[in-house]
Structures are given as C-alpha cells and as structure tokens.
Amino acid sequence: MARPHRHNPDSFGRLRERVVAALVAAGAEPPEAEQSWYAFGLGVTQWLGTAETDLGLGTARPRFDLFLDTLLRGLPARTPVEHPRPGTAD
C-alpha cells in the first residue's frame, strides 16, 4: 500500500471487504464501517512508512501490535450522534 509491492488491486479489495465485514459484525453500520476502513487503511499505510523510514522519532522500533490495538480501539462501532449546526432549526 505504501510503496510498490507484489499485491494487486484484487488482493487489496479483498482486504477491504474483510475489514469492513469485521467492523459490521462488531456492530458498526455499513457506512460507518466504510469510513472506519479509510482510517484503518490510511493508518496502516502511515505505520508502514514510519516503520521503514528513519524519521528521527526515537531509538525504539515502532510496535505494530500496539499501533493496531490503538487504531482499532479508536474506530467507531456506532453511528455518531448528530449535532445541529449553530443557527439552524432543530
């Protein structure tokens, strides 16, 4: 995802389908699951870039297990509450 690799769009599509299905199975509405996929996909891409590039962030190597745990705990499993915009009728 972050650089040229041997995977093709079909395998990336299968990953997307499985992640979205897992999020729906965990209680997310399909539109929320799709939005969470974007956060997941971008987060993993960023982690890969950080793990493979010396950004001067410290001497410890980034741990994927901690990153993934934090990412997954932050993904919504419910539809957010709608808040009216200021100046609009309720």
Buried (B, 14 or more C-beta within 10 A) or exposed (E): EBEEEEEEEEEEEEBBEEBBEBBBEEEBBEEBBBBBBEBBBEBBEBBBEBBEEEEEEEEEEBEEEEBBEEBBEEBBBEEEEEEEEEEEEE
